[in-house]
Amino acid sequence: MALTIHILDLGDIELEASFLVLGHECGRVRRVPTYGFLILGGQYPVLVDTGYRDNAIMETLGMRGHCYHENDVEQQLGRHGLRPGDIRYILHTHLHIDHAGNDDDFPLNTTVVLNRREMEFSVSGIMYPQYPKPDIKHLVDRIYEPEAIRFLDLEITGAEEIIPGVWCEPAGAHTEGSMNVIVETADGLACICGDVIYDFNDQVINHVRVNNYMEPQVTGNHAGSKRSEKAQIKKLLNNYRYLLPVHDRGAVIEHGQVVGRLDMTCPGSVVESLPARNWFPA
């Protein structure tokens, strides 16, 4: 059976626009979605990211959260006939405040999978309060429970398989330990790329304030070098059929360029520039 990817709507965030694209539209407030991804059809159900804990916690970053009952990860799983205890693996693109805030809703026999370097980075004091104590403390507690957490060492090992058709690779951007999740679908390789890309339109399609051909624009994040960030975006564009960031609609890629955008509210729909076709068909 082919693997299928299902979108989980985990709420929205309001933030200053130049956080999305470095130096662009400073002072303007943008509202962006926060997605999780449910991978079905394989050996076990796999969840990628769990969203943020509550609206109040986003205010510690000067951001505004819009997460309501229907956006709760349990409610989103329920739409697919699942409960938290049915999830075998939670994969985290990284551990920022808006991605790992609901792990404590899942039992300890659900294994949380993350890059060890990201766990180290989360407790280093760098980028605090992007890594809030309740979220990280829960993950530290999981270390002492059998099979409650699994560390990957992606910078050393390269890609590691989680279940057949699903593997993780080092992202090399956004945070020191960010990872991409690759899914082998019937329609090509899909890459859940976390926050390596925030905004396809301004970073890749229009690439605002960039004069060179096929040169992506970088984000307002400052955890690594901008050259590395550009290179990792180019790598994504050159290696995958579908790219799925966490704060923007997904994109269809051909020959290193965006040729279509995905309708995230209705998986199965590709909009803008492509004829109708199935997205990750079951």
QUIHUDA-V491795 format. One record per residue. OMEGA is omega in radians with two decimals (999 if undefined). D_CENTER is the distance of its C-alpha to the mean C-alpha in Angstrom with 1 decimal. Layout:
BEGIN
((OMEGA D_CENTER) (OMEGA D_CENTER))
END
This chain:
BEGIN
((-3.14 24.3) (3.06 21.4) (3.10 17.9) (-3.14 16.3) (-3.12 12.9) (-3.07 13.1) (3.02 11.2) (3.13 11.3) (-3.05 12.2) (3.08 11.7) (3.12 13.6) (3.08 13.9) (2.96 14.4) (-3.10 17.3) (3.13 17.3) (-2.93 19.5) (-3.09 18.7) (2.98 19.4) (-3.11 16.3) (3.11 14.4) (-2.98 17.0) (3.05 19.4) (-3.05 22.7) (3.09 22.2) (3.12 23.6) (3.11 24.2) (3.10 25.2) (3.11 23.7) (3.09 21.5) (3.03 18.5) (-3.08 16.8) (3.10 13.2) (2.96 11.3) (-3.07 8.6) (2.83 7.2) (-3.09 6.9) (3.12 8.1) (-3.11 11.5) (-3.11 13.1) (3.10 16.8) (-3.13 20.0) (-3.10 19.8) (3.12 21.6) (2.95 19.6) (-3.11 17.0) (3.12 13.5) (3.07 10.8) (3.12 7.1) (-3.04 6.6) (3.09 9.7) (-3.10 9.7) (-2.95 12.5) (3.14 16.0) (-3.10 18.1) (-3.08 19.0) (-3.06 21.4) (3.11 19.0) (3.14 17.2) (3.08 20.8) (3.10 20.9) (-3.06 18.8) (3.13 21.0) (3.13 18.4) (3.13 19.1) (3.04 17.2) (3.13 17.9) (-3.07 17.0) (-3.03 19.9) (-3.09 21.2) (3.13 19.8) (3.14 16.2) (-3.04 16.7) (3.09 14.6) (3.10 18.0) (-3.14 19.1) (3.07 16.2) (-3.13 16.8) (3.10 20.5) (3.11 20.2) (3.10 19.7) (-3.09 22.5) (3.00 20.6) (3.13 20.9) (-3.13 18.9) (3.12 21.5) (-3.10 20.8) (-3.13 17.4) (-3.11 18.2) (2.89 15.0) (3.10 11.9) (-3.14 9.4) (3.04 7.5) (2.99 5.2) (-2.95 7.6) (3.10 10.1) (-3.00 10.4) (-3.06 12.3) (-3.08 9.9) (-3.00 7.5) (-3.00 10.4) (-3.07 13.3) (-3.14 14.6) (-3.12 15.0) (2.99 18.7) (-3.05 18.9) (-3.13 18.7) (-3.07 21.8) (3.03 22.2) (2.85 22.7) (-3.06 19.0) (3.04 17.7) (-3.08 14.7) (3.11 13.5) (3.09 12.4) (-3.09 13.7) (3.14 17.0) (3.10 16.8) (3.08 13.9) (3.10 16.2) (-3.12 19.0) (-3.07 17.3) (-3.12 16.5) (-3.08 20.2) (-3.05 21.6) (3.07 22.1) (3.13 20.3) (2.98 18.1) (0.15 19.5) (3.05 18.9) (3.10 15.2) (-3.03 15.6) (-3.06 17.9) (-3.08 20.6) (-3.10 20.2) (-3.07 16.7) (3.10 17.6) (3.11 21.1) (3.14 20.0) (3.07 18.1) (3.11 21.3) (3.14 23.4) (-3.14 21.5) (-3.03 22.7) (3.08 26.2) (-3.09 25.7) (3.03 26.1) (-3.14 23.0) (3.13 20.9) (3.09 18.6) (3.12 18.2) (3.00 17.7) (3.10 16.8) (-2.90 18.6) (3.13 16.7) (-3.12 18.5) (-3.03 21.7) (-2.91 21.2) (-3.06 18.9) (3.08 16.8) (-3.14 17.3) (3.09 17.6) (2.91 16.5) (3.11 18.3) (3.12 20.1) (3.11 17.8) (3.10 14.6) (-3.12 14.0) (3.09 12.0) (3.11 12.9) (-3.13 12.9) (3.11 10.8) (-3.13 13.8) (3.11 12.4) (2.98 11.0) (-3.09 12.3) (-3.07 14.8) (3.13 13.0) (3.09 9.4) (3.02 8.8) (3.07 7.7) (-3.09 8.3) (-3.13 11.2) (3.12 13.0) (-3.14 16.6) (3.12 17.6) (-3.08 21.1) (3.11 20.2) (-3.10 18.7) (3.06 15.7) (3.13 12.2) (2.99 9.4) (-2.89 5.7) (3.01 5.3) (-3.11 2.6) (3.06 5.9) (3.01 8.4) (3.07 9.3) (-2.90 9.8) (-3.10 12.8) (-3.05 14.0) (-3.05 17.5) (-3.14 18.4) (-2.98 16.7) (-3.04 17.5) (3.10 19.8) (-3.05 22.2) (-3.05 21.1) (3.07 23.0) (3.05 25.6) (-3.04 25.3) (-3.02 28.4) (-3.08 27.7) (3.09 26.8) (3.13 23.3) (-3.09 22.2) (3.05 18.7) (-3.08 18.6) (3.14 16.7) (3.07 14.8) (3.10 16.7) (-3.04 14.9) (-3.08 17.7) (-3.12 16.5) (-3.12 17.7) (3.13 19.9) (3.07 19.5) (3.12 21.0) (3.14 18.4) (3.08 15.6) (-3.10 17.6) (-3.12 18.2) (3.05 14.7) (3.09 13.9) (3.13 17.2) (3.10 16.4) (-3.10 13.4) (-3.07 15.9) (-2.99 18.6) (-2.99 17.2) (3.11 15.3) (3.14 16.5) (3.03 13.3) (-3.08 10.2) (3.03 7.3) (-3.06 5.3) (-3.06 4.1) (3.12 7.7) (3.07 9.9) (3.13 11.5) (-3.09 10.9) (3.01 13.7) (-3.01 16.4) (2.98 17.5) (3.07 21.1) (3.05 22.9) (-3.11 20.2) (3.08 20.2) (-3.13 18.4) (3.13 20.9) (3.08 19.3) (-3.07 16.7) (3.04 15.5) (-3.02 16.7) (3.11 13.7) (-3.08 16.5) (3.12 18.4) (-3.00 16.7) (-3.10 19.5) (2.97 20.1) (-3.08 19.6) (3.07 21.0) (2.94 22.4) (3.13 24.2) (3.02 24.0) (-3.13 26.4) (3.11 25.4) (3.11 23.9) (3.08 22.0) (-3.12 18.3) (-3.02 17.6) (3.12 21.1) (999 22.0))
END
